[in-house]
Amino acid sequence: MRKGLSLMAASAVLLLPLSGIGSISISSKTVKPGDAVLISVSGSEAANVKFGNKTLPLFSFNDGTKKCFAGIPFDARGNIEISCGEENAKLTVTLSVAATEKLSIPAKENIDEAKAAAEHDRILKVIATVSEKKLWSGKFGKPVPGDVKTPFGVNRVVNGAPGGGHRGVDLAGAAGEPVKSAAGGRVLYCEKTIASGNSIAVDHGQGIVSVYFHLSRFNVKEGESVEKGQVIGAVGSTGFSTGPHLHWGTYVFGVCVDPFVFVKKDFFYGYGKR
C-alpha cells in the first residue's frame, strides 16, 4: 500500500523582538510547520490581529485578554509578521526536505469531474468556518486508537504523479471500527463524496474544524452537537482509498495543521476561559 516513505524533521523558530512586543504574547517561541500557536492580546480594543497576509478575528476571554489561534502551513517560507495595532512579532519558518510517500490507487471509471470539483469547493468552505463560541475544552483525543500510517505533511506521489502534501494523518483501523469526535463541537458537514468518501466535519469553534474521511457509515447528522469521545462514524475505505483507515485532519482558519498539536497540548491551561 505504501512505498518509499522516508521521514525527515522540519522545523521552525519563533523569533520575538527584544522590545516592542507590548500587549502581544504567543504560546510558544519554537514551532514547526503544521503547528498552531495561540496569540493573546491584552490592553487593546483591537478586533483582530494580522498574521502574515491573513487577518484573524480575536475572541474575548474572561481574564481580560483577547485570543485566537493561528496555523503554520507545512509549506510556509520565510518570515511571518504578526501585528496588532502598533505591536508586532516575527515568526521565522525554516524547512528541511519533506517526507515522500508513493501510492498506487486503482483508477476509477466514469468519475463526474464537475461533481468532484464542486464537492471539493464545498469542503474548502466548510473547513474555513469561523464560529464565535469556543465549543471544546482541554486536549483533543484520538478518534481511533490505531497507529499513524501516514504522518502530516508527507509529499505524496499518486500513481506516478505529484499528489501534494498530506493535509492530515492517516490512522490504522479495522473496517467498521468506531470513530470518535476528537473534541466537543457541532457537525458542519456529513456527506458522501467522490474523493474522500463518507466525510464528516466538526466545528469546534473560534476557527478550529476537524475532518474525518473514508468512513463506512455515519452515526451523526449535520447540525448535531457532539461531545469529545462520542462515536460519529466508523472506519472504512470509501472514496479514493487503498484500504480501511481513517484520514483525520484539523484546520485553523482554513489552514491545515497536524491534528496531534491539539492532542499533545491544552493551550488554555492556566489561561482564563471564555
PyMOL commands that set and color helices and strands:
alter all, ss='L'
color gray80, all
select helices_A, chain A and resi 113-127+260-264
alter helices_A, ss='H'
color red, helices_A
select strands_A, chain A and resi 2-6+11-15+24-26+30-31+36-41+48-51+54-57+59-60+66-71+78-84+87-94+100-103+148-150+155-158+161-165+169-172+178-180+185-193+197-205+208-215+217-218+225-226+231-234+245-252+255-257
alter strands_A, ss='S'
color yellow, strands_A
deselect
rebuild
show_as cartoon
